[in-house]
Amino acid sequence: MQTNKKMHFEISERKVLLRLFDIAFILFALYLMDELFYYPYFNLDSADYFRPILFIVYLSGFGVIFEMYNLQVASNQFQILQSVVLTVTTATLVYLFTPILSPELPKQRLVILIFYFTILGALLFWRFFYVYFLATQRFSQNVILICNKHQLDELVLGLENVDPHYKIIGFVNSDFLAEQDFSLNYIKEIQKSDLLSFVSKNNISEIVIASQKTEGITADLYQHLLHLLESGHIIREYTHVYESKTQRIPVQYISRDFYRFFPFSRSNNNKLYLLLVSILENVFSLIGLCFCAVFIPFIFIANIFWNKGPLFYTQERVGKYGKIFQIYKFRTMTENSETNGAVFASSNDKRITPFGKFMRKTRIDELPQFINVLKRDMAVIGPRPERPFFVKEIADIMPFYETRHVIRPGLTGWAQVNYSYGESIEESLIKLQYDLYYIKHRSIFLDLSITFRTITTVLFYRGQ
């Protein structure tokens, strides 16, 4: 059987593509300017090779902060313009004022403008080219799903909402007793006997198995899958696909077999990693508390007029191994806001004062929590600590919820940079998936990613 030769990109491949062509277009633009102008800013001679490398490092770092490599941003024209302008502007300013390594500031300021608009024009040209010619349907993956018919809508939307280029165009019903209909009319139901011909005619990239009933994989379907595997086609299990696409652990699909799918990250017991994290946490905490001391007089004055209550607020939270501790925050809600009992805070919560909303958006209200970090109640990065009342309520519904407590809770985390405020039990499930993904894949690189994206959250005023 002829194997699939249609070009497609995985999420990681698209990010690599963006980075490589960003560098290529920058170097090409500098080369053209070097041919036209004789200024150090455009010099690509071997003696000054470190200068363009330095600029590319700056651009890549600020590109992460301003979400230039977020695939959703990279596919939206307005967001491309915003992220590229912010990235190039910041990288250029930092590069200009880097001592020794960057060229001296020229007497003709026009040279700086030419340098800036050359880089900006080159990147915008490439990114808009990507949107119009590469981020299109011709580069999408066609996928077949093998699942129970009643699960189809949930399984498909769970993947396509994350990656619009991952197209499930057909499915094989593995539950021969199911008679329910499904709403996604563009997905064709494939008979088991027609599976091989459908794969051949539709350039299928991979087959994903999501059936939770082993009896659904009948002997004839198994033989077809084995034949496809021998022909070079990719066959994957749904939970693995879901985890790689969404960067969440799909606890709702793996039931009580959870621990078989959940090897904890070695970093959780890596003494070198933990020592490095501990040192950095102490440094960040001292810096954070210095910022806190600077803000206190201004917050105190604003609190008198707009919050009208105590400046600080403490509340019980659940920490590592289920230990209860007191969390410190600047108060953002009205006094006696829970006279009727504990309730989830929401994005438009009327209990939050106008000034409190500003502090939440900018994350200023969480600065006192660096005290919790120094006391080792919390970490800088980890699952956000929840209140004991809600932990019990959620754990009764989600058996794996308390798995979050195997590490210290954090000021920020993977769930916070990927998802909005959890306003219900259902949304807590989604945040749990992100938290478990962090615990499973915890590493210095994931920590850096969360740090950069937290900075982005503050800069773009996205706090909750």
Legacy VTK file of the C-alpha trace (Angstrom):
# vtk DataFile Version 3.0
C-alpha trace
ASCII
DATASET POLYDATA
POINTS 464 float
0.000 0.000 0.000
1.257 3.469 -0.816
2.122 5.452 2.270
1.015 9.002 2.899
3.276 11.654 1.341
1.196 14.716 2.102
3.134 17.445 3.885
1.978 18.362 7.356
3.394 20.040 10.443
3.161 18.984 14.066
2.863 21.793 16.597
6.557 21.557 17.542
7.559 21.493 13.869
5.642 24.710 13.206
7.427 26.447 16.076
10.804 25.287 14.770
9.810 26.507 11.306
8.910 29.955 12.670
12.170 30.288 14.588
14.406 29.120 11.749
12.834 31.399 9.168
12.825 34.322 11.607
16.605 33.925 11.835
16.983 33.386 8.079
15.006 36.507 7.162
16.858 38.636 9.722
20.268 37.524 8.448
19.206 38.019 4.836
17.900 41.516 5.612
21.129 42.429 7.407
23.145 41.076 4.473
21.232 43.308 2.039
21.730 46.329 4.280
25.418 45.487 4.616
25.684 45.655 0.819
23.935 49.041 0.740
25.316 50.746 3.865
28.727 50.707 5.535
27.742 50.812 9.181
28.636 48.429 12.042
24.965 47.599 12.634
24.792 45.742 9.322
28.278 44.242 9.411
28.273 40.450 9.083
32.063 39.971 8.875
33.545 37.021 10.736
35.218 39.383 13.220
31.804 40.625 14.367
29.884 37.359 14.104
28.714 37.584 17.734
26.693 40.772 17.072
23.927 39.271 14.899
23.940 36.209 17.178
23.385 38.476 20.192
20.516 40.239 18.448
18.923 36.910 17.468
19.175 35.718 21.083
17.436 38.900 22.245
14.776 38.539 19.573
14.123 34.899 20.448
13.847 35.632 24.174
11.527 38.594 23.805
9.622 36.668 21.120
8.685 34.121 23.784
7.623 36.850 26.224
5.486 38.653 23.628
4.046 35.337 22.321
5.546 35.541 18.843
5.879 31.731 18.883
2.387 31.036 20.139
0.735 29.248 17.192
-2.643 30.857 17.762
-0.998 34.306 17.738
1.118 33.382 14.701
-2.053 32.610 12.736
-3.848 35.894 13.480
-2.913 38.968 11.423
-3.588 41.592 14.099
-1.854 39.601 16.827
1.126 39.029 14.535
1.494 42.773 14.049
1.253 43.390 17.791
3.675 40.657 18.877
6.274 41.355 16.165
6.304 45.131 16.786
6.662 44.653 20.559
9.364 42.004 20.139
11.451 43.910 17.581
11.132 47.207 19.468
12.206 45.710 22.806
14.988 43.562 21.309
16.367 46.544 19.352
16.381 48.848 22.392
18.119 46.257 24.579
20.615 45.540 21.795
21.383 49.237 21.295
22.216 49.737 24.965
24.141 46.502 25.523
27.663 47.617 26.451
30.771 46.345 24.624
29.026 43.575 22.643
26.867 45.845 20.452
28.231 48.543 18.097
28.628 52.114 19.317
25.635 54.348 18.764
26.083 56.083 15.405
26.119 59.855 15.080
23.430 59.608 12.403
20.290 58.458 14.203
18.784 57.618 10.818
20.955 54.473 10.793
19.150 53.182 13.888
15.782 53.755 12.242
16.935 51.941 9.090
18.186 49.041 11.235
14.903 48.879 13.181
12.592 49.025 10.152
14.754 46.549 8.228
14.330 43.916 10.948
10.663 44.784 11.456
9.889 44.675 7.718
11.699 41.368 7.200
9.868 39.665 10.076
6.450 41.028 9.140
6.950 39.955 5.513
7.832 36.398 6.566
5.071 36.129 9.205
2.329 37.330 6.843
3.661 34.959 4.197
3.329 32.164 6.782
-0.290 33.113 7.516
-1.404 33.272 3.898
0.536 30.351 2.422
1.644 27.941 5.163
-0.975 28.123 7.945
-3.622 26.809 5.567
-5.630 23.667 5.077
-3.190 22.236 2.552
-0.781 21.608 5.435
-3.313 20.026 7.783
-3.199 16.454 9.062
-6.028 14.116 8.091
-6.758 11.710 10.914
-9.013 8.698 11.519
-10.399 8.090 15.002
-11.340 4.656 16.331
-13.736 5.207 19.204
-17.164 4.577 20.641
-19.797 6.477 18.675
-21.236 8.328 21.667
-17.788 9.759 22.497
-17.105 11.183 19.059
-18.137 14.828 19.573
-16.188 15.206 22.803
-13.055 13.476 21.490
-12.917 15.413 18.216
-13.547 18.836 19.690
-10.987 18.146 22.415
-8.263 18.013 19.740
-9.477 20.305 16.958
-10.089 23.217 19.337
-6.392 23.132 20.222
-4.927 22.512 16.763
-7.188 23.542 13.863
-4.792 21.837 11.430
-5.435 18.449 13.036
-8.494 17.286 11.069
-10.373 14.154 12.062
-12.208 13.337 8.831
-13.474 9.861 9.624
-14.064 7.416 12.444
-14.549 3.710 12.976
-17.211 2.861 15.526
-15.721 0.393 18.015
-18.967 -0.045 19.955
-21.219 -2.240 17.834
-24.102 -1.798 20.314
-24.197 2.020 20.072
-27.020 3.563 18.085
-26.615 7.227 19.119
-26.173 9.852 16.444
-23.436 12.495 16.476
-23.508 16.193 15.562
-20.243 16.527 13.604
-21.666 15.821 10.158
-18.393 16.425 8.312
-16.885 13.313 9.920
-17.595 10.201 7.915
-18.347 6.905 9.602
-16.066 4.259 8.093
-16.988 0.612 8.004
-14.214 -1.670 9.237
-14.054 -3.404 5.880
-13.478 -0.040 4.127
-10.729 1.214 6.451
-7.765 0.318 4.217
-9.203 1.895 1.082
-10.292 5.045 2.979
-6.765 5.517 4.350
-5.282 5.100 0.891
-7.649 7.560 -0.839
-7.616 10.357 1.761
-3.912 10.807 2.588
-4.376 9.884 6.231
-1.515 11.016 8.463
-2.303 8.831 11.442
-4.907 6.607 13.061
-5.830 7.388 16.672
-7.336 4.715 18.915
-9.608 6.040 21.650
-11.737 2.978 22.340
-11.948 2.195 26.059
-13.442 -1.235 25.447
-10.982 -3.858 24.291
-13.786 -5.932 22.796
-14.386 -3.055 20.388
-11.103 -3.861 18.619
-12.365 -6.955 16.838
-10.095 -9.502 15.148
-10.726 -8.126 11.646
-10.170 -4.495 12.775
-6.965 -5.580 14.515
-5.720 -7.186 11.290
-6.477 -3.997 9.341
-4.581 -1.898 11.892
-1.651 -4.298 11.828
-1.560 -4.077 8.021
-1.582 -0.259 8.180
1.212 -0.289 10.735
3.329 -2.557 8.531
2.673 -0.202 5.604
4.279 2.699 7.471
1.189 4.450 8.821
1.270 5.959 12.307
-1.081 4.522 14.917
-1.312 6.345 18.248
-3.322 6.115 21.444
-5.732 8.986 22.106
-4.458 9.918 25.562
-0.925 10.368 24.180
-2.193 12.521 21.310
-4.353 14.564 23.674
-1.458 15.148 26.049
0.960 16.226 23.302
-1.583 18.525 21.620
-3.179 20.135 24.672
-0.270 19.818 27.141
-2.742 18.488 29.677
-3.202 15.070 31.298
-6.578 13.626 30.144
-7.691 12.201 33.483
-11.284 11.977 32.271
-10.294 9.315 29.706
-7.981 7.081 31.693
-10.146 6.424 34.740
-8.543 4.304 37.456
-5.621 3.324 35.236
-4.295 6.823 35.868
-1.022 5.896 37.571
-0.109 3.577 34.720
-0.168 6.639 32.441
1.452 9.011 34.909
5.185 8.508 35.519
6.260 11.403 37.730
8.995 13.676 36.448
12.474 12.740 37.659
12.967 16.424 38.444
10.655 15.985 41.448
13.467 13.984 43.093
16.483 15.442 41.276
18.597 17.018 44.033
20.534 19.276 41.643
17.319 20.588 40.075
15.670 21.089 43.465
18.767 22.884 44.826
18.879 25.202 41.799
15.150 25.908 42.107
15.497 26.569 45.846
18.316 29.097 45.294
16.410 30.879 42.525
13.236 30.941 44.637
15.081 32.659 47.482
16.583 35.219 45.094
13.216 35.900 43.404
11.483 36.113 46.779
13.888 38.756 48.102
13.533 40.765 44.885
9.748 40.334 45.003
9.549 41.521 48.599
11.617 44.595 47.685
9.014 45.393 45.016
6.318 44.710 47.605
7.899 47.225 50.005
7.987 49.832 47.231
4.302 49.308 46.387
2.982 49.213 49.975
2.748 53.027 50.503
0.850 53.512 47.228
-1.433 50.529 47.874
-2.032 51.732 51.437
-3.199 55.147 50.212
-5.343 53.642 47.412
-6.760 51.129 49.881
-8.064 53.935 52.109
-10.124 55.428 49.284
-11.214 52.404 47.223
-10.971 49.236 49.325
-11.766 50.644 52.772
-10.544 47.779 54.865
-7.422 45.976 56.130
-4.467 46.141 53.730
-3.446 42.482 54.031
-5.563 39.368 53.815
-4.809 35.838 55.016
-6.612 32.647 54.123
-6.161 28.926 54.720
-4.816 26.969 51.755
-3.740 23.348 51.206
-0.027 22.842 50.595
2.359 19.964 49.956
1.170 16.600 51.308
-2.154 18.239 52.257
-0.633 20.484 54.946
-2.747 23.577 55.763
-0.983 26.963 55.755
-1.897 30.659 55.786
-1.464 32.451 52.463
-0.718 36.204 52.410
-2.222 38.618 49.891
-3.126 42.250 49.463
-6.870 42.394 49.973
-8.870 42.799 46.767
-12.409 42.067 47.967
-14.874 43.893 50.154
-14.881 43.089 53.852
-17.064 40.153 54.983
-17.332 38.965 51.386
-18.125 35.375 52.402
-20.773 35.828 55.070
-22.922 33.270 53.224
-20.148 30.706 52.936
-17.211 29.960 50.618
-17.826 30.333 46.889
-15.607 30.268 43.821
-14.266 33.659 42.764
-15.276 34.573 39.205
-13.813 36.860 36.549
-16.571 39.468 37.102
-17.007 38.872 40.815
-18.960 41.756 42.388
-17.107 41.224 45.664
-13.874 42.429 44.015
-13.385 46.196 44.357
-12.329 48.270 41.306
-8.848 48.780 42.765
-8.749 45.109 43.726
-9.499 44.186 40.113
-6.521 46.291 38.994
-4.245 44.526 41.488
-5.446 41.119 40.326
-4.918 41.973 36.668
-1.363 43.098 37.351
-0.723 40.315 39.932
0.370 42.956 42.474
-1.982 41.403 45.042
0.179 38.268 45.112
3.482 39.972 45.998
3.130 39.200 49.749
3.101 35.501 48.862
6.886 35.683 48.492
6.792 35.447 52.302
5.130 32.033 51.859
7.894 31.071 49.437
10.618 31.982 51.966
8.718 30.012 54.624
8.702 27.006 52.208
4.906 26.830 52.281
4.902 27.619 48.560
7.167 27.571 45.509
7.440 30.206 42.794
6.118 27.715 40.203
3.605 24.975 40.913
-0.141 24.294 41.117
-2.021 27.185 42.706
-3.014 26.333 46.306
-6.715 25.818 46.858
-8.830 26.265 49.971
-9.532 23.154 52.111
-13.309 23.455 51.573
-12.951 23.338 47.792
-10.264 20.631 47.890
-12.633 18.293 49.700
-15.531 19.191 47.413
-13.511 18.704 44.212
-11.661 15.581 45.427
-14.998 13.839 46.052
-15.732 14.251 42.331
-12.205 13.953 40.896
-10.274 11.061 42.468
-6.930 12.406 41.205
-7.296 15.982 42.429
-5.138 15.519 45.516
-2.254 14.373 43.303
-1.538 18.100 42.950
-0.241 18.046 46.517
2.836 15.908 45.799
4.776 19.157 45.208
4.569 22.595 46.829
1.923 24.933 45.390
3.181 27.944 43.453
2.732 31.659 42.880
2.211 30.858 39.224
1.865 27.622 37.287
1.151 25.823 34.039
-2.615 26.085 34.573
-2.415 29.824 35.300
-0.590 30.667 32.059
-2.772 28.397 29.917
-6.256 28.807 31.311
-8.560 31.444 32.747
-9.827 31.646 36.297
-11.452 28.443 37.558
-15.018 29.471 38.377
-16.605 26.032 38.714
-15.936 22.355 39.367
-15.820 21.705 35.613
-13.162 24.364 35.085
-11.203 23.018 38.041
-10.979 19.723 36.130
-9.312 21.487 33.213
-6.876 23.252 35.533
-6.167 19.906 37.194
-5.164 18.487 33.807
-2.645 21.300 33.359
-1.314 20.905 36.905
-0.769 17.177 36.458
0.979 17.817 33.138
3.407 20.123 34.973
4.042 17.540 37.699
4.645 14.873 35.062
6.930 16.971 32.826
8.481 19.286 35.410
11.862 20.600 34.230
13.949 23.762 34.121
12.788 24.392 30.545
9.102 24.140 31.481
9.778 26.426 34.455
11.375 29.000 32.131
8.396 28.769 29.772
5.989 29.431 32.658
8.152 32.336 33.861
8.159 33.997 30.424
4.436 33.486 29.958
3.714 34.887 33.417
5.631 38.020 32.419
3.466 38.141 29.294
0.329 37.839 31.442
1.390 40.857 33.489
2.487 42.906 30.467
-0.773 42.268 28.601
-2.871 42.818 31.734
-4.416 39.324 31.652
-4.425 38.477 35.326
-7.586 37.328 37.082
LINES 1 465
464 0 1 2 3 4 5 6 7 8 9 10 11 12 13 14 15 16 17 18 19 20 21 22 23 24 25 26 27 28 29 30 31 32 33 34 35 36 37 38 39 40 41 42 43 44 45 46 47 48 49 50 51 52 53 54 55 56 57 58 59 60 61 62 63 64 65 66 67 68 69 70 71 72 73 74 75 76 77 78 79 80 81 82 83 84 85 86 87 88 89 90 91 92 93 94 95 96 97 98 99 100 101 102 103 104 105 106 107 108 109 110 111 112 113 114 115 116 117 118 119 120 121 122 123 124 125 126 127 128 129 130 131 132 133 134 135 136 137 138 139 140 141 142 143 144 145 146 147 148 149 150 151 152 153 154 155 156 157 158 159 160 161 162 163 164 165 166 167 168 169 170 171 172 173 174 175 176 177 178 179 180 181 182 183 184 185 186 187 188 189 190 191 192 193 194 195 196 197 198 199 200 201 202 203 204 205 206 207 208 209 210 211 212 213 214 215 216 217 218 219 220 221 222 223 224 225 226 227 228 229 230 231 232 233 234 235 236 237 238 239 240 241 242 243 244 245 246 247 248 249 250 251 252 253 254 255 256 257 258 259 260 261 262 263 264 265 266 267 268 269 270 271 272 273 274 275 276 277 278 279 280 281 282 283 284 285 286 287 288 289 290 291 292 293 294 295 296 297 298 299 300 301 302 303 304 305 306 307 308 309 310 311 312 313 314 315 316 317 318 319 320 321 322 323 324 325 326 327 328 329 330 331 332 333 334 335 336 337 338 339 340 341 342 343 344 345 346 347 348 349 350 351 352 353 354 355 356 357 358 359 360 361 362 363 364 365 366 367 368 369 370 371 372 373 374 375 376 377 378 379 380 381 382 383 384 385 386 387 388 389 390 391 392 393 394 395 396 397 398 399 400 401 402 403 404 405 406 407 408 409 410 411 412 413 414 415 416 417 418 419 420 421 422 423 424 425 426 427 428 429 430 431 432 433 434 435 436 437 438 439 440 441 442 443 444 445 446 447 448 449 450 451 452 453 454 455 456 457 458 459 460 461 462 463
